[in-house]
Amino acid sequence: MYQFKYTKEAEQNLRDLKKQGQLKKLKKIKEALDKLKENPRHPGLHTHKNESFKTDNNEDVFQSYAENHTPSAYRIFWYYGPDKNFITIVTITQHP
């Protein structure tokens, strides 16, 4: 099982959704985070490496689905680290 570290951006993403009253979205994101914590390769997450950016330390960033088959579906962007058994959540945002 992994532990999470959130960037300031990811924390702000969650606060913004809460302020906007997006409770259904938050529930789906929480369910996806629970799966991610247990198994980053869970089939329901459709996790894959994001080729469009890397971290400042040149870490590979992965993208996991919080929603699927939904207009403007939310995605969770993350990388392994900073330590063993940790995942850093970079951002939680809508898919364009």
FENNOR-V370354 format. One record per run of one state. SS is the DSSP state (~ for helix, > for strand, _ for the rest). FROM is the first residue (numbers start at 1). TO is the last residue. Records with the same first field share a line. If there is no record, write none. Layout:
SS = FROM-TO / FROM-TO
//
This chain:
_ = 1-2 / 7-7 / 20-22 / 39-42 / 46-47 / 55-59 / 66-73 / 81-85 / 95-96
> = 3-6 / 48-54 / 60-65 / 74-80 / 86-94
~ = 8-19 / 23-38 / 43-45
//
